[in-house]
Amino acid sequence: MKISADKAIHDTFFEKGLEKGIKKTAQKMIKKGIDIDVIVEITGLTREQIEQLMKEKID
């Protein structure tokens, strides 16, 4: 049971790290002026998530 819990924790942190990396990549793409539809296609993020990242960079 301990191994299963450790794996679940590892998987959670891995997923959070992966998501953070994808968002950082999207932010770089935004800075380069890449079209939102292209960012959606490449990163798998939603248009709403990308628009939120755009707002966060402005604030």
KOLMAR-504216 format. One record per residue: residue in three letters; x, y, z of N, C-alpha, C, O in turn. Coordinates in steps of 0.02 Angstrom, whole numbers, plus 50000, padded with zeros to 5 digits. Layout:
BEGIN
ALAXYZXYZXYZXYZ
...
This chain:
BEGIN
MET500414994050000500005000050000500435006350000500255011249968
LYS500995006350035501445012050038501715013849968501745019649950
ILE501905008749930502165009949863501645013349819501805017849781
SER501035011149824500485014049785500385021449802500285025549757
ALA500415023149866500335030049887500925034349863500825039949841
ASP501535031649867502115035249843502075036449768502255041849744
LYS501835031549731501755032349659501235037649643501325041549597
ALA500695037649680500165042649669500435049749681500285054349643
ILE500835050449733501145056949748501615058949692501605064649668
HIS502035054249671502505055449616502125057549553502305062449520
ASP501595053849536501205055349476500895062349480500865065849430
THR500655064149539500345070749548500855076249535500725081049500
PHE501455075549566501975080549557502215080749485502365086149458
PHE502265074949453502465074649383501975078449339502175082349297
GLU501325077149350500815080549311500825088049321500755091849273
LYS500915090249383500935097449398501545100549363501505106049336
GLY502115097149364502715099549332502635099949257502845104749225
LEU502315094949229502195094749157501735100549137501865103949087
GLU501205101549175500745107049161501095113849165500985118249124
LYS501525114649215501885120849223502345122049163502405127649138
GLY502675116749140503115117349082502735119149019502975123148978
ILE502155116249010501735117748951501515125048954501525128548903
LYS501325127449012501115134449019501695139149005501605144448974
LYS502295137349028502885141649015503025141848940503195147148913
THR502955136148907503045135948834502535140348800502705144048754
ALA501915139948821501385144148792501535151548803501425155548758
GLN501785153348862501955160348875502505162748828502485168348804
LYS502995158448814503525160348768503245161248697503445165748661
MET502785156848679502475157348613502065163748608502065166948555
ILE501725165648661501345171848663501815177748652501665182248613
LYS502375177748687502865183148680503125183748609503275189248585
LYS503175178048574503415178148505502875180048455503015180848396
GLY502265180948481501715183148437501405177448397501085178748346
ILE501485171348419501195165648384500445165748394500195167048448
ASP500085164248341499355164248341499085159548395499345154048405
ILE498555161748429498255157848483498035150948460498125146048496
ASP497755150448400497535143948375498115139048367498045133048378
VAL498695141648349499295137448343499515135148412499705129348421
ILE499495139648460499685137948529499225132548557499445127948590
VAL498575133248543498075128248564498265121448535498275116348570
GLU498395121348470498555115148435499185111848462499205105748473
ILE499695115748474500345112948495500345110948568500605105648586
THR500065115148612500115113848684499555109548711499635106248762
GLY498985109548677498405105948704498015109948756497525107548783
LEU498245116048769497875120448815497255123048779497225123148718
THR496765125048817496165127948787496295135348770496765138448796
ARG495875137948727495925145048710495845149348773496195154348782
GLU495395147248817495285150948879495905150948924496075156048954
GLN496245145248927496865144948967497395149548939497745152848976
ILE497455149748873497955154048842497775161348852498215165448866
GLU497135163048845496925169948856497065171948929497245177648942
GLN496975167348976497135168749046497885170049054498075174549091
LEU498295166049022499025167149024499205173948996499655177349021
MET498855176048943498985182548914498805188148963499165193148968
LYS498265187349000498065192349050498565192549108498715197949133
GLU498805186749128499285186449184499935189949166500235193049209
LYS500145189549104500755192849083500675200449082501145204149094
ILE500065202749068499925209949065499895212849136500155218249148
ASP499575209149182499485211549250500135212149287500145214149346
